[in-house]
Structure formats: C-alpha cells, structure tokens
Amino acid sequence: MWTAHRYHDLADRLYAEVAPVPVRAPTLVALDETLAADLGLEPAWLRSPEGVAALAGNAVLPGTRPVALAYAGHQFGQFVPSLGDGRAVLLGEVVATDGRRREIQLKGSGRTPFSRGGDGRAALGPMLREFVISAAMAGLGIPTTRSLAVIATGEPVRRETMLPGAIVVRVAESHVRVGTFQYFAARGDREALALLVDDVVARSYPELAATAGPERAAALLDAACARQAKLVASWMGVGFVHGVMNTDNVALAGETIDYGPCAFLDAYDPATVFSSIDRIGRYAFANQPHMAGWAMARLAEALLPLLADDRDRAVAIAQAAIDRMAAASTRAYDAVMAAKIGLAADDPAARDLVTRLLAAMAATAADHTATFTALTDATADPAAVPALAARLSSSELAAWLEDHRAAVAAGTGAAAAAVARMRAANPRFVPRNHRVEAALAAAAEGDLGPLGDLLAVVRRPFDEHPALSALAEPPPPGGGIYRTFCGT
C-alpha cells in the first residue's frame, strides 16, 4: 500500500514539494520482481502501462505527495551548505510484507529546487549500473538501498555526448544522510536536528526508543557509528570501492547509497581508485574505513547542540563516540577478514595471516575475488592448491599455507568449520567491471541478455553457476586502468 512520505508530518523545511517531470515515452527496461513482491507490489501491475507511468513519474499515485529532500554535505572535503535532491523525487512509502516501511524514490526524474542548474535527468547506463550493483550488494548480504526498476524515458540526455535517458526507482529504509543533519546544523536549527534524531530512531534504531533528549542523541551517534563501521568492513571484504563517500552519500540507516563511480577490485591494490573525479585518492579502497570515521565525525559535529548544553561536554561526548567507532572499525574489519581465511574473529593467528596474504596479493597483483575463491577450494581440498598457486604466484605461498593449515587445525571445528566460514565469506562472483561495461553497452543497443546473465550470478554470488562460470573470471590482461564516472 502506497502512503505519503512521513516528512509531511515533521516539518516543511525538510523538503521541497515537487512533482516529477513527465517523460516522453517511458519503457520498462528492468524490474526486480522478487523485490517487488517483498514490497507488497504486484509485478504484473508494475509492468502495466499504469504501473510504468507511475514509476516514470508520469502519474502521481493517489495518497502520495512527492518531495525532494534538503541536505548539505562535504564533497571531497569541501562543505557545501545546500545540496538536496537535485534529480530525485521521493514518491512516497510502502509497507513491505515484513511490516516495515520503505521509501520509494525516482532518480533522474527531472529538475527540483535543488538542481543548481542541472537537468535533473540521468542516462541509461548509470541507472542500470545502480540496478546491477545494488542487486549484487543485496546478494552479498551487505546492507544497501535497492533498485526496483529502471525506466527508459524515450528522451536523450546530454553528457559528453547524447545518451539515452532513464530513471531508476530506488528503495531505501530511509534517505536521511549525514548531510541532512549538516544542513540544519549549518542553519542553527536545533529544533529540526531534534526532529531528525527522533525520526531516525523511530525508523532505523527502534531499540533506542526508550531514550530521550541528550541521551537519545548520544545513543544514536554511537549506534550509527557502529553500523557504518560494520558496513564499510563488509565492503572491504568483497573488494568494493564506493568511490564517492561524501557526507551526503552516508545514510544514517547504515545502507550503501549512491552507486555512482563505484567498482570492485580486480587486482588487489589497497591504493585503488576508480572514480575519475577522485584525483588525490581520497576515497581509495584502503582509505574507506578512515573516511567513514571522518564522515561520522561530521555527524557528531552537527549533533553537538543536542549532546549537552555545555559545548566542552558535548565535544567530549562526540569525541568518545568517534574513538569507539575507530575501535569498532578495526574489530569489524578483523572479523570480516578472519572469516575469509576460515578463522574465528578472535583467533590470535588471524591478523598476521591476513596481513601476510594481502601483502603477497598486492606484490603479485593477484585478483581479489579469484584468490579468495581459490583459497577456499584449496582449504576444502589440498588437490586444489595448484589452482591457488596459479592465482597467487608468491614465493611465500608454501610457508603461508603451512601456517594457515596449522591455524585451521587449531581452530574450533577445524577444517569443516573453516571451509564453512570461507564459503559464506568468499563469493565466487562479483559484478566484474568489464562484464558490467559489456552488459551496459549491450543494453544500450537493446540486447538485455548479458545484463540478465550478470544479474543471475550476482544475485546468488556464492553458488557455482556452471553455465555462467566465465563471469567469475578476471578481465584479460592489458585492459588498462578502469575508470568510472558519476553519471550526473
């Protein structure tokens, strides 16, 4: 059931009421029918002309009042006091089959009061990228916004060249971001900050409902920091590079949001940067835990007026939360990486083994996903060790494997438990960058077959998929440096 957005019950300065701009010839390109069913939406209706019109913004559903949200943000370290949804409109909410509410947003739906001169539109390629990568993240078990559908608009958009236009229908627990709090902190609007705290607690942290006042603000800061620490650790485990961790792209719900210049590692290199606009490596792969902490420190600054009346006391509370996040980030990362080599999070051998393995991978430019898959197979069956050696041509491999076998043998449940951990932590498939590009190029020509194959494996990334095993392979050598673009 569709309902109006809850922002209407908070304060009108949190949003601008705006209708999506109708498009010329909306056509459904992709639909996640499983997600639709989970949301209590009928796939057949979504495919109908009436459903496509609603998903394209050509028809406003009864009971909904679309809005564009206000927020600010630090973009590559520079604070911009007014950003907002420049090309996105929240249609409303639905009550999913699990009883929880989800927000439905159109991205690429036209100009809003926050567009700042932009056209408010989006191209088909980036919208399909978000559809694929968000599906992959969900398949990997990583908290994420979802993509319900992609609609071709029948209208071109001008970027470097003319491109086919599209809208992605995004689903999120909440679109409140660190930048939302920054927007009102910059305006000295303490009342709006308090409203936002109450809203985020009610929507995303109901376990904090018994708190109030300064205690609630402090508890939310702690809980949000812990959630971000776990989220980014999960990215690190699968080699995901977000690409643009600006504070307007850090969701308080702890979901991955904004799949612009994102990509997955092929050759392991902690300094990897894919985004064409990240010229200094601010959001490089290895920097992501640090940058998550930096973003949450900006949230702590915004919350200072609510943490305590005395500023020095408020700063002390905020700093303690950020310090706890740093420790939580280390614990979360250690746990994720220990599981990838089959060990328990508290195994004393895990950190040294992980450090040595990653150093060998970096030295030999070993493929991230394929190496951990081969290690899983070799741990399950020593006959598979040559396949691992082919992936990781390191002179230290034999000594590392001996130490790894000893650690596995000493662990709880020994080999069987280690292999189970590894199979749950090491996907066989991620959306390989060259495969994503090939699928998007084919889709632009009207061929959705490669996109369908890619979606089949990334939705179930831990399975074998024998008929599609080629999609697990790294790109051929000599492909050059892969670059991504934000698509705005």
TORVO-644271 format. One record per residue (C-alpha): x, y, z; residue in one letter. Coordinates in steps of 0.2 Angstrom, whole numbers, plus 2048, in hexadecimal, padded with zeros to 3 digits. Example, Ala and Ser with C-alpha at 12.3 -4.5 7.8 and 13.67 -1.06 7.14 Angstrom:
<nodes>
83E7EA827a
8447FB824s
</nodes>
This chain:
<nodes>
800800800m
8078117FBw
80681F808t
80D831808a
81E83480Eh
820836821r
82A84781Ey
81984F81Dh
81684B82Fd
827853835l
82A86482Ea
82986C81Dd
83A87381Dr
84186181Bl
83B860809y
8358687FAa
8248627F3e
82785F7E1v
81F8547D4a
8298497C8p
82B8507B7v
8228447AAp
82C83C79Dv
82883978Br
827826789a
82B81C799p
83080A796t
8347FD7A3l
8457F67A1v
8487ED7B1a
83D7E77C0l
8427DE7CFd
8337D37D1e
8397CB7E2t
83C7DC7E9l
82B7E27E3a
8227D37ECa
82C7D77FCd
8257E97FBl
8137E27F9g
8137E97E7l
80B7DF7D9e
8187DC7CBp
80B7DA7BEa
8047EC7C2w
8157F37C2l
8177ED7B1r
8077F47ABs
8068057A3p
7FE80C7B3e
80C8057BDg
81A80B7B1v
81281C7B1a
81381D7C4a
8258177C4l
82A8237B7a
8228327C0g
8158347B3n
8078317BFa
8068357D2v
7FE8277DCl
7EF82B7E7p
7F482F7F9g
8068347F5t
80E8457F5r
81F8447EDp
82D84E7F5v
8408527F2a
84A852802l
85585F808a
86785B80Ey
87986280Da
88985980Dg
89C85880Ch
8A18547FAq
8B384F7F9f
8B685880Ag
8AD869804q
89D86D80Ef
88F872803v
88187980Ep
872875802s
8728667F6l
86185C7F7g
8598507EBd
85E8597DBg
85784B7D0r
84D8407DBa
83C8407E2v
8358357F0l
82482F7EAl
81E8287FBg
820819806e
81A807805v
8177FA813v
8217EB80Fa
81B7D9812t
8277D9822d
81C7E7829g
82A7F4827r
82980481Dr
83480880Dr
836818804e
8348187F1i
83E8257E8q
8408297D5l
85282E7D0k
8538377C0g
84183E7C1s
8458507BCg
8498607C4r
8458657D6t
8498757E0p
85986D7E4f
85F86A7D3s
86C8787D3r
86B87A7C0g
86B8677BCg
85F85F7B0d
8588537BEg
85A8447B2r
8648357B1a
86B82A7A3a
8678177A1l
8788107A4g
87A8187B6p
8698137BBm
86B8017B5l
87C8017BEr
8738057CEe
8667F87CBf
8747EB7C9v
87F7F07D7i
8727F27E4s
86B7E17DFa
87D7DA7E1a
87E7E27F2m
86E7DB7F8a
8747CA7F2g
8847CC7FCl
87A7CF80Bg
8807E180Di
8747EE813p
86E7F9803t
8618037FBt
8597F97EEr
8537FC7DCs
8427F77D8l
8427FC7C6a
84A8057B8v
83F80F7ACi
84581679Ba
83E827798t
83E828785g
848838787e
85B83B784p
866843791v
87584D78Dr
885848796r
89684778De
88A84177Ft
87883E77Dm
87282F786l
862826789p
85982C799g
8528217A7a
84B8227B8i
8508157C6v
8438127D3v
84D8117E4r
8468097F4v
84E80D805a
84A80B817e
84D81E818s
85682B80Eh
85C83581Dv
86E83881Br
87C840825v
87A84F81Ag
86885081Ft
86E854831f
87B86082Aq
86E86A821y
86586F830f
87487083Ba
87B87D82Fa
86B887831r
86B886844g
85B87C844d
85B872854r
84986E853e
84B866841a
85A85C848l
850855856a
84285184Al
84E84783Fl
85583E84Ev
844838853d
840833841d
85082983Fv
84D82084Fv
83B81C84Ba
83F81683Ar
85080E83Bs
85580C84Ey
845807857p
8507FF865e
85481186Al
84281686Ca
84381687Fa
85082487Ft
84C83687Ea
85584787Dg
86884887Dp
868835881e
85F831871r
86A83C867a
87A83486Ea
87382286Da
86E82585Al
88082C857l
88781C85Ed
87B810855a
87D819845a
890818846c
89080684Aa
88580283Br
89080C82Fq
89F803836a
8987F2832k
8917F8821l
8A27FE81Bv
8AB7EE822a
89F7E4817s
8A47EE808w
8B67EB80Bm
8B37D880Cg
8AC7D77FBv
8B87E47F3g
8AA7F17F0f
8B08037EDv
8A28107F0h
8AB81E7E7g
8A282D7EEv
8A082C801m
89A83E803n
890841812t
880843808d
883831802n
88482A814v
873824819a
86E82382Cl
865813829a
87680B826g
872806814e
87D808805t
8768177FBi
87B81F7EAd
8838137DEy
88B8207D3g
89E81D7D0p
89F80D7D9c
8A87FD7D4a
8AF7ED7DBf
8C27E87DCl
8C97DD7CFd
8DC7DD7D3a
8DE7E07E6y
8E67F17E9d
8E17FB7F9p
8E480C7F0a
8D78087E2t
8CC8167DCv
8BF8147CEf
8B68257CFs
8BC8317C2s
8B98407CDi
8C38397DCd
8D38407D6r
8DC83F7E7i
8D682E7EDg
8CB8347FBr
8BF8267F9y
8CC8187F4a
8C88077F9f
8D3806809a
8CD81880En
8BB813810q
8BA80E823p
8C381F827h
8B882981Cm
8A9821824a
8AF827835g
8B283882Dw
8A0839827a
899833838m
8A4841840a
89B84D836r
88A84683Cl
89184884Ea
89585A84Be
88385D844a
87C854854l
88685F860l
87786A865p
86D85B86Al
87B851874l
87D85D882a
879870886d
88C87288Bd
89687287Ar
8A586A882d
89B85C889r
89285A878a
8A385986Fv
8A984C87Ca
89A841879i
89C843866a
8AF83F867q
8AC82F871a
89F829865a
8AB82B856i
8B9823860d
8AE814863r
8AA813851m
8BC81284Da
8BE803858a
8AE7FC851a
8B47FE83Fs
8C47F4843t
8BA7E684Cr
8AD7E583Da
8BB7E5830y
8C57D783Ad
8B57CD83Ba
8B17CE829v
8C37CA823m
8C57BC830a
8B57B3829a
8BD7B5817k
8CB7AA81Ci
8C079E826g
8C47A4838l
8BA7AB846a
8BB7BD84Aa
8C47BB85Ad
8D17AE853d
8E27B5858p
8EA7AF847a
8DD7B883Ca
8E47CA83Br
8F67C4837d
8F07B882Al
8E47C5822v
8F27D2821t
8FE7C6819r
8F17C080Cl
8EC7D1807l
8FF7D7806a
9027C87FAa
8F27CC7F0m
8F77DE7EEa
9097D97E9a
9037CE7DBt
8F47D87D6a
8E97C87DAa
8D77C97D6d
8CD7CD7E6h
8BD7C27E4t
8C67B47DAa
8D47B27E7t
8C87B07F6f
8BD7A47ECt
8CC79A7E8a
8D279A7FAl
8C17947FFt
8C27857F3d
8D47817F8a
8CF78180Bt
8C0775807a
8CB76A7FBd
8DF76A7FBp
8DE7657E9a
8D87767E5a
8E877E7EBv
8F07807DAp
8E178A7D4a
8E47967E3l
8F77977DEa
8F279B7CDa
8E87AA7D4r
8F47AF7E1l
9067AD7D9s
90F7B17EAs
91F7A97F0s
9187AA801e
9087A07FDl
90E78F803a
914796814a
9037A0816w
8F9790812l
90278681Fe
8FF79482Cd
8ED795826h
8EA782827r
8F1783839a
8E579183Ea
8D6788836v
8DB77883Fa
8DC781850a
8CB78A84Dg
8BA785854t
8B2778848g
8C277783Ea
8C277582Ca
8AF77382Aa
8AB783833a
8B978C82Aa
8B2787819v
8A078C81Ea
8A679D824r
8AF7A0813m
8A179A808r
8967A7811a
8A37B5810a
8AB7B27FFn
89F7B57F0p
8A37AC7E0r
89B7BB7D6f
89C7CD7D8v
8967D97CAp
8A67D97C1r
8A97EB7BAn
8AC7E57A8h
89D7DA7A8r
8927E97AFv
8997F47A1e
8957E6794a
8837E479Ba
8807F779Bl
8867F9789a
87B7EA783a
86C7F178Ca
86E802784a
86D7F9773e
85D7F0779g
8657DF77Ed
8617DB790l
8687C9790g
8797CE797p
8717D87A5l
8657C97A9g
8747BD7ABd
87D7C97B6l
86E7CC7C1l
86C7B97C2a
87E7B77CAv
87F7C67D5v
86E7C27DDr
8757B27E3r
8887B57E3p
88D7A77EEf
8867997E3d
88F7917D5e
8857957C5h
88E7897B9p
8867907AAa
88C7A27AEl
89D79E7B6s
8A67AA7AAa
89E7B87B3l
8A97B47C2a
8B97B67B8e
8C47C67BAp
8C57D17ABp
8D27CD79Ep
8E37D57A0p
8E77E5798g
8D67ED79Bg
8DE7FD7A2g
8D88077B0i
8C58067B3y
8BC8167B6r
8AB81A7BCt
8A082A7BBf
8938307C6c
8868327B8g
87F8437BDt
</nodes>
